Amino acid sequence: MSLKLISWNVNGFRSALTKGLREFVAAEKPHLLCLQETKSDESVFADERFQIPGYSVHVSCAQKKGYSGVATWVRDGITPRSIECGIGVKSFDQEGRFVILRFKDFDLFNTYYPSGTTGEVRQAFKYKFLDALYEYLKGLSPQKRARIVMCGDFNICHREVDIHHPDTATKLELSGFLPAERMWMDKFEELGFIDTFRSVHGPDTKAYTWWSFRAGARGKNLGWRIDYIWAGKGLRSSIQHAHVYSSTAGSDHCPISVELNLQA
């Protein structure tokens, strides 16, 4: 079957609902919807007022209210074989950064990587997160890595083509485009992961997924591509389509999608 996955950092789940999230889902009809930075606790997702019709939801919420959080919505009729809400590292798991759903043909990781833009403390936390996630993935067998689909807000631009001002970002040493962060992305890719957007559209296509709220950045398309859907190399032949919904409003990020020939 052709399985459609959409990933979106909504910068507040309840806010996104008031800005057309349900209507977007109804129009696109994804089988799986992965949201990041939901900024909501479990009580919100249990409230009928905040449901998305036709879907069930699996969440990981931050202990800190109004912060972080991920939620994966699964279309009715699809049932994951198992559900996990972390990688076993308390300092990261308590911030609501992972929901892992395992299906017949693949394992779906909905992830929200830390940002380091608020200063040295959070940048150091981000590096610790990257190291821990890399060790977790490296510790899996090649067969298990080969069936992973990992999507979400990585808060890193991998290549120069992924940012509108690479020279300025390098000169200013901006978090999200630091050499160590980009090298981590190289290492991650070398573990056997495929950037599904690049697989479909090639290495030189410019497409951004996040724009600052300042200085009319989105209207000028002064963006960064920091949201990704990666697939393990065992899923390479299943990648059919990939899309960036750059004109879809509702957040400082836009949704991204991939269609995979897989069974959920």
N, C-alpha and C positions, 0 to 999 in steps of 0.2 A: 504494500500500500504506500501511497505518498503521504507522509506524515509531516504536518506543518508545525513548526515551532517558532514562536515569537518571544523575544526577550526585550525587556524595557525597564530602564531605571525611571521610575515614575515620580521620584522626589516627593513622596507622600501619597499613599494609596487613597485615602479619603479625598484628598485634593484632586487626584486624577479622575475619580468617579464624577466629580462635578465638571470636569473638563472633557468629557466624552469617552472615557475608557470603555464603558459598556457598549457604546455605539461602535467604537473601533473594533472591539472583539466580535460583535454581531456581524459586522461587515467582512472581517477577515477570516473568521471561523477557524482559528488555530486548534489543533488537537491538544497542544500544550502551550501554556502561557507562563513565562517566567518573569516575575517582577522583582526589582531590587529597590532598595531604599524606601521600603514601605512605610516606615515610621509609625507603625501601629502595633498594638499588642493583640494577644489571642482573642480577647473579648470582641474586638472589632470584626475579626474574621468569622466569629460565631454568630454575629448579629445579622438577622435576615435583611436588614436595611442595606447591608454592604455586600450582598452576594452578587455574583455574576451568573445569570441564568444559564443552565446547561453545563455547569462546571462544579467540581469539588475542588477544595483547596488544601494544600499542605504548606505549613509555614514554619519559619524559624524567626523568632522575635528577639530583639535585644533586651537585656535586663533594664537598660537605661530607656526611659520613656521618650517617645518621639524621635527615635534614633535608629538608623540602620534598618535591618530586617529584610528578609526575602520571602516570597510566596510563589508557589508553583500551582497553577490552576490546570486541572486535568478534565478534559471533556468527558461528559457522561458516557459510560460504556467502555471506558479505558480504566484499567485497574493496575497500579504498580505492584510488583511482586514484593517490594520492601521499601521502607522509608527511613532515612537517616537525617538528622539535623546537625551535622558537624563532622569534623575529622578527628575528634578526640583530643583537641587542644583547647582547654577551658577558656583561655584568654581571648581566643578568636570565636569559639562557639557561643560564648555568652553575649557576643555582639550581633548574633543572628546573621551570619555570613554564608551559611550553606543550607540548602535542602537537596538531598540526594535521593532520587527515585530510580529504582531498578526495574527495567522492563525486559521483555523477552529478548530483544535484539540489541539492547543498549542500556547504558546507565547514564542518567541525566543529572548533571551537577549544575544547579542554579547557584551562582556565586556573586558576592559583592565584596570586591577587594577594598581594603582601606585606602583612604586618601592621605597624602602627606602634605597637603597644601597649608595646613594650619600651623606648621612649625616643626622643629627638630624632633620633638617627642613623638608626634604621630608619624613622621617619616621613619623614625627608628622602628616604631611599631609595624609600619608597612613592610619594612625589610624583614622583620621577624616573621610576619605572616607569609611573605613570599618564600622564605627559607623553609618554613614548616610545611607549606603546601607542596613545595618541590620535593621534600623528603617523603611526604605522604605518597605522592604520585610515583616517585622513583621506587618506593618500596612495594608497589603493586607489580604483579607479573606483567610481562609484555602483553599477554593475552587479555588481561583485565584493562590495561590502558587502551588497548586497541578498540575497545567497545564503548569508550566514554564519549559523551557529548557534554562539553562544558561551555556554558553561556553565562553572560552577565557583564557587569561593569568592572573592568579590570583596572581602571584609573591609570592606564599606561598607554601611550602611543608607541607602537612597535617600530615603525619605519618613518622616515622623513615624509613620505607621501601621506602619512596619517595625521599630519598636523599642518596648519596653514602657514606657520611661521617657524620652521625648524631652526633657522640660524639664530633668531631672537630667543627662542626657547632654550637653545643651547647656551647662549651667552648669559642669559639671566638665571641659568640653572634651575629651571622650573620643574617642580615635582610633577611627575607624569611623563617627563621626557628626559630623565636623568640617565646617564650612561649605564649605571648599575641596574636600573629598572629595565631598560631595553635589552641589556645582556641577559637578564632573567627571562625575558620573553623568548630570546634565542634558545636558551637552555630548555625552556618549556616546550618549544617547538621540536627540539631535538629528541625529546622523550617520545615523539611519534604523533604529534598533534598537527592537524591541518586547519588553517584559517579558512573556513568555508566561504567567506566572501571573496577572498583572494583566489581560492580554487576555482570559483565561477567567473570572476570578473578580471582576473589577472593582477600582476604586481603593481601596475602603474595607475589604476583607476582611483581617483580621489573621491572619497565619500566620508563625510564627518557624521558623528553621532552625538556630539555634545558641543554646546556653545555657551559661552559666558552670558549672564544676564546683562552685563555691562556693555556700554558703548555700541548698542545695536549689533552685537556680534553675529547673531543669527541671520538678521536681514542682509548682512554683508557676507555671509557664509564664512566667517572667520572661526572655523571649528577645529575640533580634535576628534579622531576616531579612537575612542577608549572602550567601546562596547563591542563584544565579539561573540561569535559562536564557533567553537573549535570542535573538531571531530577526531577521534582516534583513527589511526591509519587503517584499521580494519574496516572502517566505514567509508573509505574513500569513494568506492564505486557507487555508494548510495546517495551521494550529494547530487541534487538535481537543480535546485534554484536557490538563490540568496538575494536578499533585498534589504536596502536601507530606506526607511520611510522618512526621508529628510523633511518633508513638508507636513508631517503630523505633529501638531502642537500638543500641549498638555504638560510638558516638563521641559527642563533645560536639556534633557536627552531626547532622542527620538527612538522609536522602536526599530528593531532589526529582525530579520526572519531567515529561516532556511527550510527547504523542503527536502526530506530524506526518504528514500525508498526502504522503509523499515517497518517492522511490526512492533506495536507497543504491547 
